Structure formats: C-alpha cells, structure tokens
Amino acid sequence: MNRLIIITLFLISLIPSQTAKANMVQSYDIVIYGATSSGVIAAYTAAKEGKKVVLIGTDTHIGGLSSGGLGQTDIGNKMVIGGMSRDFYKRLGTYYNQDEAWVFEPSAASKVFAQYLTDAKIPLILNKKVLKVNKAQNTINSITLVNTLGKPGKPQTISAKVFLDCTYEGDLLAMAGVSYTVGREDNTLYDEQYSGYHLPEYRKASGYHQFPDHVSPYVIKDDPKSGLLWGISNMQPRKNGDGDKGVQAYNFRICLTDSLENMIPISKPDNYDPKKYELLIRVFESQPNDRTIGSYFIWSKMPNRKTDINNRGAFSTDMIGANHNWPEATHEERKKIYKEHLDYTKGLLFFYTTDSRVPDTLRNFVKQWGYPKDEYKNNQNFTPQIYVREGRRMIGEYVMTENNCTGKRNAEDPVGMAAYGMDSHNVNRLVVNGMVKNEGNVEIGGFKPYPISYRSITPKKNECSNLLVPVSMSSSHIAFGSIRMEPVFMVLGESAALAAVQAIDEKKAVQDINYNTLRAKLLAKGQILEFNK
C-alpha cells in the first residue's frame, strides 16, 4: 500500500462517522424527562437561572393534562398557588384579555407552554424513551434514549449533573433503581383511614359515582350462570383498608364543541361494541326520573363554545379497572391500553347519540356536540393525553400521608402547598351481594391547605443523589389524591428546578442542600409556603 493511500485512510479515520455522532454523549446541567406541565415549568425555571437544560418527551405533546383537555382547573384554593404556576394562569388570562384564566381551551394552554420554551430557548428531544440509566453507585451519570415511534433507532446518550423525573408514571425513577410503590397502601402502614380498598356499606354508598341498589351485573338479569356484563371484575369483596395494586381509574378530559362551523360530528369509532354500555342502560332503568346530563357527566363549559367533560355517576367516562397495568407497562403496552380507553370513550359518545335505548333528553343533548376542528389538529381532533391520575409513587426521604392532609402531621421543609380534598376515583367494579358496585371512590374535604415536604420530592440518598421527582412524588395513595392537581405539579416543578440549580452550585447531593437557602429563593420567586387563614 503506497504512502498516499495510507495517509488518506488515516485522515478519513479522524472524521467522526455517523454512528459515532449518533452515540456521542450530549452534556447538560439538568435533564428533565417528561414534557408535562411540571416538566415545562421546571425547564423554563432552570434555564432562566442560567443552566443548560434539555426537555425530553415520549411523544410530541407538550404540557400534559393542562394542554390535554383539563381546562376546568382543579385546585381547591387558588390562594396557595404562586410562582411560575400562577404565572401560567396569568398568561392564559392575557390570552383571554382578563387578569387570570383558570378555565381555558387546550389550544390556549399549548400556546402558553410553547411560549415558555421559546422564551427560554429550551431544546426539545421528542418521541424518545429511556432505554437505560447509567449510574455509578448512587449517582446518575447519563441516560440512553431510543425512539418511541417505529424502530428503536441508534441510541442517544444524554449526561447531566442533575435529573428531574416529571413523568406522570415515574419511569425515570424506576429505571434509576429508586424505591416506589403502585396501588393502595394498607391503612395500617401509615395510620390512615382511606388509602386501602374502600367500599362503605353499599346502601350508604350514595353519591355521584355509585350504582343504585339492585342493578344486576349478569348478562341475563339475576342469572349468575349467564356470566358478567362487560367491565365487571370477578374479584371478591375484601375488608376495607386492605392494601392492593389497584390504580384509580383513568379517562380523557373531553373537548367537544357545539359550534356547527367548528364541529366534526361524533362518528362510529374503531372496535365499537354496544355491549360495553349495557350497564349504562341498566342505570337509566334504575333511575327513570333522572334525565339530567349532569348525573352522567361533568359537562363543564369552556371558552369559545367548548367543553371539558369529566366522569360522573355509576357509569361514565372512567374506564374502571382497565388501567391497573399502566404504571409499570412498557411503552408498547401503554399504547394498547390507551387505544382501549380511546375506543371506549369515543364509543360511549357514539352510543349516547345513536342507541335508541338512551333516553331522548340525553341523546338529543349529546347530539348537539362534536369534536372541534381547531383542537388537536395533529391527533384527529382528540386529546393525545390520557388522564393518568396516578402512576408509580416514589418512596422517598419523606412520605406525604393522609395525616398531612388533615393537619395531624406537618412538613417543616415545604416547597409548595396542596389545597384539594382527598380524591380517589373508583378502582374496581365488582359484584356485591348479587349487585354491581363500584369500589375505591373517596372524596374527603374540609381541611385547610397544607405544606408539601421537600424530602417528598427527593429519593433516599443511598438510592440516588442527583434526581428530583416533582410529579410521581413520595406519597401514599390517598394523600396523592389530594396533591395530584396540575397547578401543584407546576409549583413542584419550579421548586425542583431551583433545588437542582442549588445542588449544582453547592456541589452537593440534592438531599444535602441548605433548605433555608432554597426556602429564601422560593419565596423570592413568589412561591407560597404557608397558609394561616
């Protein structure tokens, strides 16, 4: 081989190949996994503090539930929402020419989140999931990403000094080897009343989310040999308070419109089967004098003739029992669960508008509505965000419990406040004494806003020293039902970002930063850490 060829081959070897480029490690100060509302606010906060930040999403949807149909904001007491979370609702107010907007269209929220990312020049990595977390002892050095769409593609490695898990499911914390739980704790674990299996004496289990007595669960009424109707579990009733792996039901917060100019009519969806809604007909039969739409849906009106529709009643938009595997499912398994919920939900609307057994008053009301042309244009005008009311919950340095909600226990290192009642949707639909009943619904309120501990968003130090978890935080099931509101997730996202910045500047584990310094910074940013009224 002559000298010229040798030199040429040597020079070519110095040029990075496409494979090498694909596998090069990209370095940041802070990596935020999960483009939820919390993730966007965390990214904006950290970037404005001068840190190099990247936001990673598993799909192309930005903003989670806040831009995914939950426009009728759940919070309880707005007075404890400060900082960047409050700024979000003020920016929405500007969009609608008012001071603040707590009721808004999905597209309006999407514009505000996009504005945050543009203003702070935050790089986005979309349609990626974590393949591997690369740790040295208790420190995450980097994460390896692959595609969520199509083939996995060439791995992409991202390193950082601090990581934030802002997913609803807690995917990053799990892959990082951090302790977590799924489901409902036994009431004895944290001295609680409402975390475990919950079915009060059925004749006393009144309210919007329970079946009337004597609704038969069987295909042929009152004939157990005929089998159970669709959607009913064959599980046996248990003792109230028992722990289990059950997850409160998911649904979609549905955006419809009654504007003919902006409407796409409700049509027959994939896999439509009217047998899925047989129980609904039995509910209609059991309460013949109740034909008010508000008994079957929470049908909230939004600006510009749109809705935020939520679950209400014995049989509604919650697909009870179909989501229990979601928190620990793979991305591919979640796609299947998502599609099942999508088919069920669109099928429910189609059933209301077309089935002759639906009472005329209800059928005629729903027929006035359709999918809005100007919402979710890239997703066939339906939200891509399923309502993950609960995923994994970290078991961290401090576990928030029912006793925090009721004021029996007080977190002395607050990074935000919660202000909603303890709220769990139903978990199971089962047979009790020959009748169909829903189980798991808890709605307990009447207490004041309460502080959320910094240690509840940090893992145990021996498990991970550079991870913060503002969404799938350390909490019991029933306390999480109070904390899990979008404004609070944004509050905690900002607080986590400021803690991450401080940990980098102090060169300390996130568990070891000076809390008083963090507290002063939070207060300076307008966060509200106590409520004395």
Secondary structure by P-SEA (a helix, b strand, c coil): ccaaaaaaaaaaaacccaaaaaacbbbbcbbbccccaaaaaaaaaaaaacccbbbbbccccccccccccccccccccccccccaaaaaaaaaaaaacccccccccaaaaaaaaaaaaaaacccccccccccbbbbccccccbbbbbbcccccccbbbbbccbbbbccccaaaaaaaccccccccccccccccccccccccccccccccccccccccccccccccccccccccccccccccccccccccbbbbbbbbbcccccccccccccccccccaaaaaaaaaaccccccccccccccccccccccccccccccccccccccccccccaaaaaaaaaaaaaaaaaaaaaaaccccccaaaaaaaaabbbbccccccccccccccccccccccccccccccccccccccccccccccccccccccccccccccbbbbcbbbbbccccbbbbbcccccccccccccbbbcccccccaaaaaaaccaaaaaaaaaaaaaaaaaaaaaccccccccaaaaaaaaaaacccccccc
